[in-house]
Amino acid sequence: MTYPVETETVTYICRKTKGKRQADLDQLPQVERHHVLSEEDCICMDCSSKLKEIGSQLVRREVVFIPATLECVNHIQHSYKCLNCSSKNPVDKIIKSDVPKPVLNHSLGSSSIIAHVIYQKLEQKVPTYRQESFWHNLGLSVTRRELSNWLILTNDYYFAPLADLLLEHLRQEPILHADETTYNVLESSQSTNYIWTVASSKHSQKPVIYYRYDDSRSGKVIRDILGDYQGYLQADMYSGYQNLEGIELVGCWAHARRYFHEACPKEADKESLALQGKHRISAMFKFEKDHAHLSGEELVQARVEKLKPLMDDFFNWCRDKNVLKGSKLAKAFNYCLNHEEELRRVLTHPQLVLDNNLAERQVKEWVIGRKNWLFSSSRKGAESLASIKTILETAKANGLNVEKYLRYLLDHLPNEPILTKEVLEAYLPWNEGVQEICKQNFIRQQRTNAQKQQQKAS
C-alpha cells in the first residue's frame, strides 16, 4: 500500500454568527442613560414656543468597564432575650443570631479575595509579587508572603480533602491519561522536581483532572496515585508507566508521529522515510476523524476493518527498513517497534483514542505557569498549588465558572462542622446544586453550542 505525498490547501470561510453582539450585550446588567434637552434649550428657535417631547429612540449600546473596588463588611451579631423565661428564672435566656465563619481566622483574606488571588495565580498565571502591587493599588496592604500563605492554609483546611475525594472518583474511571513535567522547588534537595497529571477520558460523565507534586519521576509516584486501579492507562511510554500491575498501557500515536516529524529534513522529498512514516500515521488520524461519529461496537468494527490494516502495513514497513543507528529516524522506528503492542491496543476499546493529547494539554498549564512564577519556594507550596489546580481544572472540565466555584467552596466549607466524605460529595463539581449556582454563563454557552452545530453542519 502506497501513501502519496500530497500538498493540501486549506481554505477557511469566516461565517458571521447572527445575534452574537446582541447576546453579549443582553447578558449584562442594563442601565439606561437618557439624553434630554435642558429647560433653556427646550424653546423653539423660530417662534420661542416651548417644545413638547414626542418620543425617544435607542441610538447605541456600549459596554462600560467598572474597575474593582474594595469594601469593608462589618458582621454585626444581634442578641435576643426571652422576657417571659427571664421573668421566671434568675438567669436570662439569651439567643444570638448565626454569623458565618471566616475562611481564615484573624486574616484579611475573605472568600472573595482568596478566590480572586487563586484565580489570578493559577488561571491567569499572575505571580504573587505582581498581585501584591495590585492589592496595594486598591488599598489593601498585603504582602506576597501573606498571599502565598492564604493558598497553603486554605488548601490544608478545605481543598486537599476535596482533591483526595476527586482522586477516588478518578480511580473508578475505565480509561485514564497520564503525563508529567518538570517543576522547580527551592526547598527541595533535588535539582529537578515534577508535577504529575492523571485525567479521565473525554467520554467521562464526571471528568476529573488530578495533579500531584513529587520530588521524583520514579514509577512509584504513579503507582501511589493510581492505587489499586484496574483499567486502561494511556501515556507516552516513559518507563515509569510500564510494569503497572492490573493496568493495560495504551501507546500514543501522536508521539510516534512527532518522532518522524522531528526526523524529517528541512527539504524532504517523497522518498524520505521520515516523511513517509509521518504520512502513514496521519492516515490513521484521518480515519479517526472521519469515523468520530461512530461509537461502541460500530467503531470497534470499523477499526478492525480499516484501521487495523493501516497499522499492519505500517509495522511491516517499519520492520523492513534499515536506518543509521542513533539517528532521529532510528529513534522513531525503535519507538514504534518497541511499543507495538501498546500502540495497537487502541483497537480493543471504542473509547480509547490514538493520542495522549488530553493529558499533555493539562500538563501545559504548568508549563505556561512556571514561565511566569518560575518556581515554588517550599514543598508545601508546590503541593498546595497541585491540589488547588486539581479543583480548578476539574471545575472547568465540568463547565463551571472557576472563580465562582472557588468562592462558593470558601463560603460554605468553613461552616461545615466536619469535612467528611459524605459532606464533601455535595460540593463536587458535577453535583446538581453546584452546577446550578456555579455554571458558566448560560447565554455564552448556548452561543458556543450553536457555533459548534453550525460548524458540524458545514
N, C-alpha and C positions, 0 to 999 in steps of 0.2 A: 504494500500500500504506500503510495507516494503522497507527499504533502507539499504541493507547490507553494512557493513563497509569493504572496501577492501583496500589493500595496493597497491598503484600504483608505478610502476617502470618506470621512465622516462629515456630514452637513447637519448643522444644528439649526432648528427652526424655533425662534423665540415666539411663543404664543402668549399674548396678553391675557391675564386672568381677569375676567369680568367681576366687578364688585369688590376687588381687593382693597382699594383705597377706602371705600365706604365702610367695609367690615372693620378695617383697622381703626377708623375714627369712631364707629358706633360702639366699640367695646370699651371706650374710655368714658370717664365721668363727663357729663355735658354741662357746659357753662355758657350762658347767653350774655353777650355784650351788645347792648343797644346803642346805636349812634343816632342821637336826636338833635334837632336844632334848638339853640338857646332861645330864650324869650326875645332877645334883641333881633335874632335872625329870623324869627317866625313872623316876619312882616313882608308883605308883597312890595317889591321894589317899584312897581308901576302905579298902584293905587293906594298903597300904605295900609291896606286891609290886613287883618290877622289871618294867618294861614291855618287851615284845618288839616289834621292828619287823616289820610285816606287809606293808608296801608303800609306794609313793611315786607321786606324780602330778605332771604338768606343770600348773602353775597359770596362768602367764602368760609371755609372751615380750616383751622390751623391747630397744631398741637403745641402746647406751651409746656416747657420744662420747669418743674418746681424743684429747686435744689433741696438736698436733705437738710433737715433741722433736728435738733435735739430738744427734748422737754423733760422736766423732772416730774415724775408721777409720785405724789405723796399718798401712800396707802394708809388710810385712817380707819382704825377699827372701832366700831361702835359697840357699847356695852348696854345691856338691858337688865332691868331689875323687876322681879315679880313682887308687886306691892302686897298682894294677898298672902303669899308664902312668908314674906318678910315680917308681916304683922303677927303671924302665928309662931314664928321661930326667932330665936335670938340672933341667928346668922342670916345675913341677906343672901338671897338666891340671885346670883349674877350670871347672865348668859351673854357671851361675846360672839360677834359675827365672825364668820370664817374669812381668813386672809390667805390668799395663795402664797405658797412658799417660794422663796427666791431660788434661782438656779444655783448660785453660789452665795453663801453667807458672807456678809461684810465685804461685798465686792461691787464695783461699778458696772460689772457685766450683767446686763439683763438678758432675757431670752432673745429680744430683737437685736441687740448689739452683738452678742456672741454668734448668733446665726449669720449676721452680716459679715463678721470677721472670718468665719469659716468659709462662707461663700466666696469672699474676696480671695482668700488664701488658696483654696483647693479648686475652685471653679474658674476664677479669673486670673489665678496664678500671681497674685499680688503679694510680695513678701511683707512680713510684719513691720520691717523698718519703714516701708513706704506707707503702710496703713497707719503707722504711728503719727506721721505728719497729717494724714487725712483727718484723724480724730482730733488732733490739736487744732486744726483749722475750724472744726465745728464747735470747739470749746470744751472738749473732754481731754483732760490731761492724763493720758495713759502711756505707759512705756511698752516697747516691743516685748520685753520680758513678761509683762502682765498679759499681753495678748497671747503669747505662747502658753503661759500657764493656764489661761482660760480653756484652751483646747485640750491640754493634758488633763485637767480636772474634770471637765465635762465628759471626756472620754472614759475616765475611771468610774465616774458615777453613773453615767447613762448610756453612752454609745457602745462601749466594749461589750456589755451583756447582750445588747441588741445585735451586734455584729456576730457574736457567738451563736445566737439563735438563727441568724441567716445562714451561717455555715452548716448548721444541722439540716436546714431545708435544702441547701445546695447538695449535700451528700445523698439526698433522695432522688436526685435527677438521674435519668438513664444515660445522658451524654454530657460530658464536661469538656471545656477547653482550658488549656493552661499555658502560661508563659512566665518569664521573669526578666528583670532588667536591673542594672546596677544602680546603687544609691549610696551616697556617702554620709557617714555619721561621724562627727569629730570625736565623740567619746569612745568609739569602737577601736579595739586594738587591731582590727583588720583594715587593710588599705582600701578594700572594696567590699561593700555590703550589697544586699539585694532586696528588691521588692518582688514578691511572688503574686501572681494573679491566677485565679481559678474562676471560670464563668460558666453558667449554664448555657445550653444551646439556644439558637434563635427561635426554636419551636416551643420553648418552655412557656407554660402558662403563668408561672411565677418566677420570672427571671431574677437571678442573683449574681452580682459581681463582687467577688471577695478578694481582699488584698491582705497580705501579711509581710511584715518586715522580718528579716533574719540576717545575721552576720554571714551566713554560709550559703553556698549554692549547692550543697550536698543534697542527694536524693532523700535524705532523712526528713528534710523540710516538707517536701511534697507528700511524703508518706504520713507525716503528722497532720497535715492539712486534710488529706482525704480520709484518714482514719480507716474504718472498715468498709470503705466504699467499694461497690461492685458495679461495674459498668464500663462504658467506653470513655477513654480519655484521649483527646486529640492534642498533639503537641508537636514541637519542632524536632523531635527525636534526639534531644540532648540526653546524654547518658543518665542523668538524674531521674528521668521519667521512665526508664526501662527497668525491667525486672520487678514491677509492682504486682504483688500477688492479687489475683482476682480481678485484674483490670486488663481490658483489651485496648492496647495502644493503637491509635489511628494516626497515620502519617499525614503530612501537609504537602499537597502538590504545589502550592504557591512557593514553598521553599525550594522544591525541586526546580521549578521554572526559573526562580531567581538565580540559582547557581548557573544554569545555562545562559541566562541573560548576562550575568557578570563575565562569562567566558566568551561572549560574542566580541569579535574585533570591531574596531570603530567603523570600518567599511566592510561589513560582512557581505559575501555573495551567497548565491543559492546553494553552493556546495559546502558552506560552513556547517560543520557538525553541530556546533553550539546553536546556530540559528535553526537548524532542522529540529533539534531536540526541543527548543523553545516553542516552535510551531506545533509540534506533536502534542505537547502538553496543553497548549492553548486550544487545540481541537477538543480536548476533554472538557475544558471550562466552557466552551461554546455549547457542547452537548448539555451541560448542566443548566446553562442559561435558557436554552431552547425548551427544556423539559421542566422548568421550575414550577409550572402549573400542576404537575403531577404530584401525587402523594401516595403513601402506603405501598401496597403491592404493585400498583401500576408503575411507580417509579423504580422499584426493585427490578421488575420485569424488563423495563426499558434499559436499565443499566446493564443487565445481563446480556441483552440482545445487541446493544450498540456501544456502551461504554467499555465493557469487558474486552471486546475485540480490539479497541483502540489501545487498551493497556497491554494486552498480549503482544500486539505488534510493537509497542514502544519498548517493552522489556527485551523482546527478541532482538530489536535493533540495537539496544544498549549492549547486550552480551556479544554482539557481533563486531564491536568496534575496539580497536587498539589505539590508545592515545598515550601521550607523553606522561609518565608518572610525575606526580607533584604539580601538574599544571591545573589551572582553574577548570578546564574541561574534564580532567580526570576526577576532580573533586565532585563535579556534577554527576558523572557516571557512577562513581562509587556510592554517592548518597542514595541514588535511586536503586541500585542493585542491592546494597546492604540493607535497605529498608523496604524491599519489595512487598513483603507480607503486610506490613503496616500500611503501605500506600494502597494496596488492593482492598483493604478492609472496608473502605467506603462502600463497596458493593453489597455489604451484608445487612445494612440497616437504612431504611428510607430517610431517616432524619440526620444521618451523617452527611457532611459536606466535604468538598475537596480540599478546602484550605482551613487554616487556623487563624484567619484574619480577625475573627471576633475577639480572641484573647489579645492579639497584637494591638488592636485599636485601644483596648483598655490599658495596656502597658504604656502606650504612647502618652496617656495622661500624665504619667510620671516623668517621661522623657521631656515633655514640654515644661512641667513644673520645676524640675531640677535646673533647667536653664535660667529660671527666674530666681528661685530662692536658694539654689546651689546645693544646700546640704541641710541636715538637721544637727543640732548641737549635741543632743543626747539620744540614747536608745529609746528612752521613754517617749520623747517627742516623735520619733520615727514610728513607733508602734501606735501612738495616738493618731497620727496622720493616716496610717493604713486603715485603722478601724473606722475613722470618720469618713474616709474616702469610700469605704465599703458601703456605708449608709447612703452617701450621695449618689454613687453610680447605680446602686440598686434602685434608688428612688427614681432616677432618670429613666432607667430601663422599664419601670412600671408606669411611666407617664406622669410623674408628679413634678410640681414646681419645687425645686430643691430647697430654696431658701424658706419657702412657706412651710415645707415639711420639717425642716430643722427647727423652726420657731415653734411649730406645733408640738414637737417632741419636748423641747425645753420648757414649754408652758405646762405640759401635763405630767411628764415623768417625775419631776421633783415632788409632786403632790400625791404620788402613789406611795402607800405605806411600805411596800417592799416589791422589788422588781423581779418577781418570779417569772418562770417561763410562760405560765398562763396569762399573766398580766401583759407581758411584752408582745404576745401574739396579737393583741388588739391594736398594736402600733406598727405592725409590719406594713410595708408599702402597698401590698395588694389588698389589705383589709378594706371592706366596702366603705366604712366610715371615714377612713383616712383618704380614700380616693375621692370621696365627695367633697372634702374640705381642701385638700392639697393638690388636686389635679391641675394640669396645665390649663392655660386659657382655652375655654371651650370653643370660642369663635375661631381662634387661630388654628386649633386642632382640626376643626371642620374644614377650614380652607386648605390645610395641608393634605387631608384625606381626599378632598376634591381634586387637588392638583395631581395626586398620585393616580387617581382613577382616570383623569384626563390623559396622563402620560401612558398608562397601560392601553387605553383605547386607541391612542395614536400609534 
